[in-house]
Amino acid sequence: MVMATTTSTTAHTSLASVTLEVADPEAARRFYSAFGVDTYIRLRASETHSTGFRGFTLALTVSGPATVDGFVGAAVDAGATVLKPAAKSLWGYGGVVQAPDGTIWKIATSAKKDTGPATREIDEVVLLLGVEDVKATKQFYVGRGLTVAKSFGGKYAEFAPGQSSPVKLALYKRRALAKDLGVPADGTGSHRIVLGSTADTFTDPDGFAWEAAASLAPTPS
């Protein structure tokens, strides 16, 4: 039997950068430098109204529990609030902190025991967008030219990373993501995050804004 195939004429698109909108860029720059993630994000001044859960998290995957503790400790020392203390779980070991600018960060490892000393190395950074309908939003992104790398029905989808960004993009159910982070799912106003696109400018079904990377000011933290 011959399987029908379709060829997309949409230009390939990928995540080029992640820009956090913050009230005080200098303070945020100091925090993220101390936290150890400053090379993964950009910062931009904004006073846009936002309340409650902003609908996303940035997740760090590291080598072991001691490294998780090190990143959590560095974040707290720099002014972060602990939303979930680092602890063992079914999947490994991890904790959740909220930066002074409001951005939520999850630090985790699949390892339940350390096999070496703590490091300041990050294996992977994933931007998880909390969306109402994973399947529909996944199809929207495919239509914009992004390539799906992993997909688990209507629960989770991950896209192939771009050459220019060290951050992966993934989709998760909004309420499930909020529960995982230990915060209420309700939130209004701006997401306070801008995603850099290797193609054009657009807004996804959940209101996450993408801007053509060339139009974003080169202001890494």
N, C-alpha and C positions, 0 to 999 in steps of 0.2 A: 504494500500500500504506500502511495506517495503522500507525504505530509505536506499540506499547504504551508507556505512560508510568506511572510510579509516583510518588506524592506522599508524601514523608516527613512524619510527624507529629511527629518529634523536634524539640525546640526548637533553634534555631541556637546553636552553641557556637563559641567562638574562644579563642585564647590571649590572656589579659589581662595576664599578667606572668610574669617569670622570676625565681625566687628561688634563689640559691646558698646551700647550707648549708656554713658555714665554721667552723673552730675558733675563730678570732679575728676577729670582725666589724670591730673598729676597724682592725686591720692590713690586712684585706681592703679596707676602705673607702678607706684611703690609697692602696693599690695601684691600685684601679680608677679613682680620681680622677686619678692620675698617668698611667695608661694612656690615659684619655680615653673610657671606656665606662660611667662610673658612672650615667649617666641611663638606661641600657638594662636594668639589673638591680636586684634587691633582694638583701639579705643577711640571713641568719638564723643564729644560733649553733647549732651541732650538733657532737656528738662521735661521731656514728654511724659504725660501722666500715665501711671501704671499702678495697679493695686493687685494684691494677691499673687497667685501663681502665674508666672509669665509664660508658662507652657513649654519650657525646654530645660534641659540640663546639659552640662558638659561633663563627660565621664572620662576619667583617667584609668587606664589599665596598667598595673605595675607588677613587679616580679613576686612580691611576697608580703605577708602581714607587717613586717617591720618597716618596709618601704611605705605601705599605706599609712602606718602610724606617723612616719616622718613627714609625709605631705600634709596630713591632717594637723599635726602639731605646728608645722610651719604656717599653715593657713590661720590657725587660731592665734598664734603669736603675732601675726600681722593684722589681726582684727576681725577674723571670720567668726561666725556663730555656728556651733555644732547643731545640726538638725537631727542627725542620727549618729550616735557614737560608733566608732569602728568596732565591729563584732563579727564572729563567725556566722555563716549562713549555710543554707543547703548548697549554694553555688561557690562558696569560698569565704572571703573575708573582705569587709569594706565598711566605709562610713560616708556620711554626707555632710557637707558644710555649705554655708551661705556667705558669700563675699560681702563686704561692706556696701557694695553697689547694688546688691540684691541678687546677683547671679548665683545659681545653685550649682555646686560641683560635687560629683560623686567620685570617690577614689576607691578602687577595688582590685582584687586579685583572685584568680581561680584557685590559687594555692592556699591550703589551710595551715601549712607549716613553712617556716623559713628554711631555705636550703643554703643560705648565705647571708652576709651582712646587709643591712639596709643600704640602699643607694638613692640617688636623686634622679634616676633614669625613669623615663616614661615610655612604656612599650607602645601605647596607642591612646589617641584622644578621639572620642566620638561625640558629635553633637546630636543629641536625641531630641527630636521635635515631638511634643505631645499633640496628637491630632485626633479629631473626632472619628474619622473613618480611614483606617490605614490603607485599605484596598483602593479607595477612591483617590486618596492623595498620592499613593504610589503610582497609579495610572496617570495622574496629572503630571508627575515628575518625569515619567517615561515619555509622555507626550512632549515635554520640554527638552528631551534629549539626554536625560540621565540614564545610567545603566544600573539595573538591579544586580546586586552581588549575592544577596541572601534574602529569602522571603519565607515567612511562616504564617501563611493564611492572612487573616485580618488582624493579627496581633503585632507583627514586627516586620520591618523591611529595612534592608541596608543597601546603600548604593556604592558602586565602585568609586574609590577615591581618585581625585584628580592628581595630576603631576605637580601642580603648584601649591597644593594645600596639604599640611600634615594632619588635618582633621577629617575624619570620616563623617558621613551624614547617614542618619538612621531615623526611622519613624516608629513610634510606639503609641498605644492608646493613651490619650491625655489623662484619664482618670487612673489608669494603671500606673502611669509614670509618676503622678502626684503621690499615689499610695506608696510606691517604692521609695520616694524621696522623703516621705513623712510629712507632707504638707497637704492642706485642703486643695481640691482641684479648681475651685472657683478663682477667677481673676478677670480683671477688665483693663482696658486701655492698651497701650503699646506693649509689644513683646520686649522692647528695648534691645533688639539684636538685629543686625543686618548681615545677610549672607552674600558673599561675593560670588558672582556668576561668571563663568568663562565665556558666556554668550551674552544674552540680553537682560534687561530689567523686567521683573515681573513680581507678582504677589501670589502666594499659594492659597488654597482654599481655606486655610486656617489663619490667614492674615500675616504669615511670615514674609517679610520683604527681602527680595533679592535685587541687587544692583550690579550692573556690569562692572567687573573688577577694574576696568580702566578708568571708571568714573569715581572710584573710591579713593579718597586721599590716602597716600602712603604714610600712615601714622601708626606703625607697630608700637606696642607698649614697650 
